[in-house]
Structures are given as C-alpha cells and as structure tokens.
Amino acid sequence: MAAGLAAIAAAALYLFVTSGAFHEHVERHAASVIGRKTRIADVAVDWGWTARLRLGGVEVANAGWGKQPHMLKAEQVDVAIRLWSLLKGELVVPSLVLRKPEIAVEIGDKDQLNWSRDETPVTVAIAEAMAPGSRVETSRIGRIEVIDGRIAYRDMNRKVELDGTLATTPAAADDQPAAHLRLTGRLDGAPLSVRFTGGSSPLRRQSSLPYPLDLDIAFGGTRLTLKGSLQDPVQWTGANVDLAVAGPDLADLYPLLGIPALPSPPYRISGKLDREAGVWKLHTSKWNVGDSEVSGEVLVDDRRKPRFLTARLVSQKLVLADLAPLIGLPPANRSSASPRQRQTQQRLDATGNLFPDVPMKLERLRAMDADVTFDARRVIAPDYLPVQALAFRTLLNNGVATVKPLTLTLADGSAIAGDVVIDAQADTPRIKTALAGSNIELGMFFRNSKYADTTRGRIQGRISLAGAGKSVAEVMGAADGQAVAAMASGSVSSLMVSLAGLQLFDALVLSVAGDNRIPVLCALGRLNVARGVATFDRTLLDTPKSVLRVGGVIALQRQAMKVEINADPKSFDLLNVRGPVLVEGKIRQPAMRVGRTIPIPTPVFGDAKSVACEAMTRQLLSSP
C-alpha cells in the first residue's frame, strides 16, 4: 500500500512539471500505476528539496468481485519525497501520513486477494522492486503514521468477518510511532478478536533497534499471544518471540491456524517462535494437555504445497485417559471438559452407548502433509489397562495418515504393536487397524483387584478391523475383520468364574471363605466381524472341571450384545445350575443372568473332554 502511494506521488510530481492538466493527469496516471480506477479530489505540493505532496479525497476502486466498492479510501494522504534522490532514479519517502484511511482486505471464492499481484499487478511489481532484501537495506520509506484508520477483512470461504481500527500513537521526533490494530468479528461462527501493537514501519534502516511485537488473538475459548522483538522483521531474524496458546480443545486451532490438530482436553502450550527460509519453528515448547505433560518442537514449512508439518514430541507423563477425545469421548477430568464434550457424555449416558457419534472431521487431514513422532516414556493408565509406555510415528500424505509403528509397552515388558491407516481422501473416511501381541501376562489386567493373585497366564492375539464412517460409532457399525486371542495354560479366579453363575453354590461359599484359583488348560476365541456384526467362533475356556463355550453375537451398530455361555462338565457335580449364562444388553453395561432349565441346582454326570489346545490355537491364529 505504501509503495503504491509513493508511486502515485512520483507520478504526480512528474506530471506537475510536464502537463497543464495536472489534476486530471494525476488521477489517470495513478490509476495506471495502481491498476485500478482511482479518484483524487485535491492535489497540492509544498516545494523544497524534500517536497510534500498532499492528496485529498483518495479513492481506489476494489476488485470487480469484491463486496466493498473501494479497496482504499483516505481523507488525506501526505507524502514527503526527496527530490534529489528522485532525480537519481531513487524514490525516497521520509514520511507517509494517512488520515482517516478505510482499508478493505478481501479474499474471494477462488482464494484470490484483492491486494494481490494478479489483482493489482502494477502496484505489486513496484512494491516488489522497492522491497528490501533485509532491514539494513531499507531506506526508501521512513516514518509512517496512520490517523483514525479503519480496516475490514473478509474471507467468505473460511467464514471470516473482521472490522476494526488502525492507528499510530504520537512519538518524539527521533522515534518511530507505535502501530495499533484492533479487530473484532467472527471466524467459522465463533467470536474472534485481534489486537496488535508494534512499530509502525518495519522498513527502517535503524537495525540496531529491535522491532517490538505484541499480538493477542482470542478465538472462542482459544487464546494465542505473541510477545517479544525481532532484530530484522523483514527476514524474521534475531527473534526473541514467546508464543503461548491455551484453549479447551486443540482441534479448535484448525480454523485459526489451518493445522489439523487432534481433539484434546483443555491445554496450554508455550515456547519460542522462530522462522528461517520459509519454515516456522516452535522450539523449547512445553505442553500441558489435560493432566499430561509434553515437550518438543514443531516445524511448519510454508514453501511446500501443501504445507508440511514436522513434530518431534516427548512425554514424561501421559495420562492415557487424556487420549479419550481422539475418538470423541470426554477427557479424563470431566470438570474441565468443554461444553461440546459434556454434551457428548450426556448423550452416551442417556443412550447407554459406548462408541461416540461425534464427527471426527478427518477431512481436515487434507489440509497439509506431516511427519509426527510421539514418545510417551511414562504412561499413567487405569488398572485394567497396564500400559507403561506408548510410541508412534504418523506420516500424513495427501489426506492419508499412516500410524506406523504404533507400540504400546505393557507393565510386564511385553508389547502390543501394529499400525493404523486413516484414509480421508473421500468424503467418508476409511480406517484400518492391525495390532498384535504375544506373551502378555493375563494377571496384569487385574492388578490391584482381589482377582490379581489368582489370575495367571500368557496371552497371544491379534486384531484386524476396517470400517468407513465419520465417527467412531459409524466406523464400528460398518466394520469388517476379526479378533483372535489364545492362552495355552494358566489360572483364573474361582470366585470370578463362580460369580458368572456357572457354579452358583461355589460362589456362595467362596464369597465367605475366600478366593482360590481354577487352573486353565486352554482359553481361546475368535470374533468374526462382518458389516458391524461380531460373531463368536470357537471361543472357549477349558478347566479341569468343565469346558465353557461362548456363542452369540455383538451388534456393533446397535452397540448391543446377546451372548450365551454354556458349561460342559467333565465329571460328576452334585450342585450344578443346569442352564446357560446369558449376557445381554448394551456393550457398555450388559446384564448377566442364568437361563435355568431346571429352577434349582441338581446333580449332573459330565463327560466333556479337554480340547486339543495347541492345534486349535494354531488353526485360529493362522486362518485369515
């Protein structure tokens, strides 16, 4: 803008000495320089070695597609020009004063900017010719003052509407006035406000003085601040800039920064912001996400199309429940959940569902490519999830995110490892998961419970699922795949089995007398999943007294189950409940009852045989 006005001034001075129709020529040549229809009501010049040009009633037409009639209006533009430098072919502007300017910045439906090269090619060409390579090379524009300015910003594609003021505060003769920008409006339907304070012109030769920077942005519940200084704001060198971001959900950063961050609990991020060769760098950063702590660095390369994000993050304390928002569930600390997350929990409680129906907005993965590594060296997890560490690498390319390798290290040193692929290229994303583990101690899943001392065994298994949908509920409701698990030998709590209704008399006795263990000769099972319906296949528990066989289905779309467990005794049992154990209802909290065929415990003569565990395990794990 300043360069364009300076070009107007140069044209006006030239025409003053070469044309009698001064005013008419000023408007015509100003329009040719700027590339837009331009109106100037009054023109006056105070002569001297530093001439002062006063333009009154300046109006520069907007782009044809723009909503506002004018790109720029100003009550008056005062420009000081050094004539001696102008005679040598250099345009030096010691001062530029805009009185009551009205500036319209618009981005059209094709992402075109009304101030861009394509829209005002002549002005941009002049500005680029005048642009310095560094701050110390700058001598063409000195002091810039804006008095009672107004600015409007519109971007309909991104749903941004901002209006505000732009002005500079008075300063001593040897100092540069400070610029103040205030904008308020809405972004993507949420309130947005911007406050900026800095030097009025970064294009100064006084490179020994740092350029001050103070930016404060509030977007809904998100707050972003930049505070510090730059030695060279043109090159962004000598930066000492602190960045701080806080808000209820990291996913809210996408409308503001265009970064497809994942949903999260409330967070706070702080670090140093730097830039070099087109790459933004957030380093020495500290993240508090929920009750978890993360550190590391993030780089965003603006030179690549699409933009490329690289992140190397490490956590010395990861609360596993803080990952719940990734799949749409509320964070661990319910009191700090956002209103949207609390509404999700209320819906789950009301319906009894386990899988949330919150849209995952995976289409945002098409906004940029990325390479992210995350290493959680200490994980705090519930007793029934004995995860000690978690690590993964995510490569995002053209809307396809591949999480590989993904490793969950368990308390006994074993691991569950595999990969996850999220294909967001289509409107309905597809998600594939493949995980496997071996030699996993069963007792870990009952730690700190009364069953822990009597539950033992080493498990191996794998899970492979694929589905399409815009929420976890949709993906699971359309899933195909399988899950297989097997344990060759071990033990389980007798009380735990008895309470399931298989040995009613034993349960009553053990509840009073204490717990003991039931040896397990073999435990294995398989779930075949087709179109969101999981069917039990060869699922059983072989004990010295009986073989427990599991059948039935789990309807993932309805998030309900109907499972039947039958006991085939191997020997005589004086008091046996003749009937299956039925597990029915919602997956999240099913009801369990004994489907008695005879209303009281009766003697039974059993003849069940032990299963060929090794052969069945090999068959289950090897079949597709």
PEFENBEL-V490103 format. One record per pair of residues at least 12 apart in sequence whose C-alpha atoms are under 6 Angstrom apart, sorted by the first residue. I is the first residue (numbers start at 0). J is the second residue. Records with the same first field share a line. If there is no record, write none. Layout:
I = J ; J
This chain:
2 = 126
3 = 122
7 = 29
11 = 25
26 = 38
32 = 121
33 = 121 ; 122
34 = 119 ; 121
35 = 60
36 = 60
37 = 58 ; 59
38 = 57 ; 58
39 = 56 ; 57
40 = 55 ; 56
41 = 54 ; 55
42 = 54
48 = 81 ; 82
49 = 80 ; 81 ; 82
50 = 79 ; 80
51 = 78 ; 79
52 = 77 ; 78
53 = 76 ; 77
54 = 75 ; 76
55 = 74 ; 75
56 = 73 ; 74 ; 75
57 = 72 ; 73
58 = 71 ; 72
59 = 71
62 = 113
70 = 102 ; 103
71 = 101 ; 102
72 = 100 ; 101
73 = 99 ; 100
74 = 98 ; 99
75 = 98
76 = 96 ; 97
77 = 95 ; 96
78 = 95
79 = 92 ; 93 ; 94
80 = 92
91 = 139
92 = 139 ; 140
93 = 140 ; 141
94 = 141 ; 142 ; 143
95 = 143
96 = 143 ; 144 ; 145
97 = 145
98 = 146
99 = 146 ; 147 ; 148
100 = 148
101 = 148 ; 149 ; 150
102 = 150
103 = 150 ; 151
104 = 152
105 = 152 ; 153 ; 154
106 = 154
133 = 233
134 = 231 ; 233
135 = 204 ; 206
137 = 202 ; 203 ; 204
138 = 204
144 = 167
145 = 166 ; 167
146 = 166
147 = 166
148 = 164 ; 165 ; 166
149 = 163 ; 164 ; 165
150 = 162 ; 163 ; 164
158 = 186 ; 187
159 = 185 ; 186
160 = 184 ; 185
161 = 182 ; 183 ; 184
162 = 182 ; 183
163 = 181 ; 182
164 = 180 ; 181
165 = 179 ; 180
166 = 178 ; 179
167 = 179
176 = 199
177 = 197 ; 198 ; 199
178 = 196 ; 197 ; 198 ; 199
179 = 195 ; 196
180 = 194 ; 195
181 = 193 ; 194
189 = 219
190 = 218 ; 219
191 = 217 ; 218
192 = 216 ; 217
193 = 215 ; 216
194 = 214 ; 215
195 = 213 ; 214
196 = 213
197 = 211 ; 212
209 = 228 ; 229 ; 230
210 = 228 ; 229
211 = 228
212 = 226 ; 227 ; 228
213 = 225 ; 226
220 = 246
221 = 245 ; 246
222 = 244 ; 245
223 = 243 ; 244
224 = 242 ; 243
225 = 241 ; 242
226 = 240 ; 241
227 = 239 ; 240
228 = 240
240 = 271 ; 272
241 = 270 ; 271
242 = 269 ; 270 ; 271
243 = 268 ; 269
244 = 267 ; 268
245 = 266 ; 267
246 = 265 ; 266
247 = 265 ; 337
248 = 262 ; 263 ; 264 ; 265
249 = 262 ; 263
250 = 262
259 = 363
262 = 324 ; 325
263 = 324
264 = 289 ; 330
265 = 289
266 = 287 ; 288
267 = 286 ; 287
268 = 285 ; 286
269 = 284 ; 285
270 = 282 ; 283 ; 284
277 = 301 ; 302
278 = 299 ; 300
279 = 298 ; 299
280 = 297 ; 298
281 = 296 ; 297
282 = 296
289 = 321
291 = 316 ; 317 ; 318
292 = 314 ; 316
293 = 313 ; 314
294 = 312 ; 313
295 = 311 ; 312
296 = 310 ; 311
297 = 309 ; 310
305 = 367
306 = 367
307 = 367 ; 368 ; 369
308 = 369
309 = 369 ; 370 ; 371
310 = 371
311 = 372
312 = 373
313 = 373 ; 374 ; 375
314 = 375
315 = 376 ; 377
316 = 377 ; 378
317 = 378
318 = 378 ; 379
319 = 379 ; 380
327 = 355 ; 357
353 = 587
354 = 472
355 = 472
356 = 470 ; 472
357 = 470
358 = 469 ; 470
359 = 469 ; 470
361 = 423
362 = 423
364 = 398
365 = 397 ; 398
368 = 395 ; 396
369 = 394 ; 395
370 = 393 ; 394
371 = 392 ; 393
372 = 391 ; 392
373 = 390 ; 391
374 = 390
375 = 388 ; 389 ; 390
376 = 388
382 = 446
383 = 444 ; 445
385 = 409 ; 410
386 = 408 ; 409
387 = 408 ; 409 ; 410
388 = 407 ; 408
389 = 406 ; 407
390 = 405 ; 406
391 = 404 ; 405
398 = 423 ; 424
399 = 421 ; 422 ; 423
400 = 420 ; 421
401 = 419 ; 420
402 = 418 ; 419
403 = 418
404 = 417 ; 418
405 = 417 ; 418
413 = 439
414 = 436
415 = 435 ; 436
416 = 434 ; 435
417 = 433 ; 434
418 = 433
419 = 431 ; 432
427 = 468
428 = 467 ; 468
429 = 466 ; 467
430 = 465 ; 466
431 = 464 ; 465
432 = 463 ; 464
433 = 462 ; 463
434 = 461 ; 462
435 = 460 ; 461
436 = 459 ; 460
437 = 459
438 = 457 ; 458 ; 459
439 = 457 ; 458
440 = 456 ; 457
441 = 455 ; 456 ; 457
442 = 454 ; 455
450 = 492
453 = 491 ; 492 ; 516
454 = 490 ; 491 ; 492
455 = 489 ; 490
456 = 488 ; 489
457 = 486
458 = 485 ; 486
459 = 484 ; 485
460 = 483 ; 484
461 = 482 ; 483
462 = 481 ; 482
463 = 480 ; 481
464 = 479 ; 480
465 = 478 ; 479
466 = 478
475 = 531 ; 555
476 = 531 ; 555 ; 556
477 = 530 ; 531
478 = 530 ; 531
479 = 528 ; 529 ; 530
480 = 528
481 = 526 ; 527 ; 528
482 = 525 ; 526
483 = 524 ; 525
484 = 523 ; 524
485 = 522 ; 523
486 = 521 ; 522
487 = 521
488 = 519 ; 520 ; 521
489 = 518 ; 519
490 = 517 ; 518 ; 519
491 = 516 ; 517
492 = 516
493 = 515 ; 516 ; 517
494 = 506 ; 514
519 = 541 ; 542
520 = 541 ; 542
521 = 540 ; 541 ; 612
522 = 539 ; 540
523 = 538 ; 539
524 = 537 ; 538
525 = 538
531 = 555 ; 556
532 = 553 ; 554 ; 555
533 = 552 ; 553
534 = 552
535 = 550 ; 551
544 = 568 ; 569
545 = 567 ; 568 ; 569
546 = 566 ; 567
547 = 565 ; 566
548 = 564 ; 565
549 = 563 ; 564
550 = 562 ; 563
551 = 563
558 = 585 ; 586
559 = 584 ; 585 ; 586
560 = 583 ; 584 ; 586
561 = 582 ; 583
562 = 581 ; 582
563 = 580 ; 581
564 = 579 ; 580
565 = 579
567 = 607
568 = 605 ; 607
569 = 605 ; 606 ; 607
570 = 604 ; 605
571 = 603 ; 604 ; 605
572 = 602 ; 603
573 = 602
574 = 600 ; 601 ; 602
575 = 600 ; 601
576 = 600
577 = 595 ; 596 ; 597
578 = 594 ; 595 ; 596
579 = 593 ; 594
580 = 592 ; 593 ; 594
581 = 593
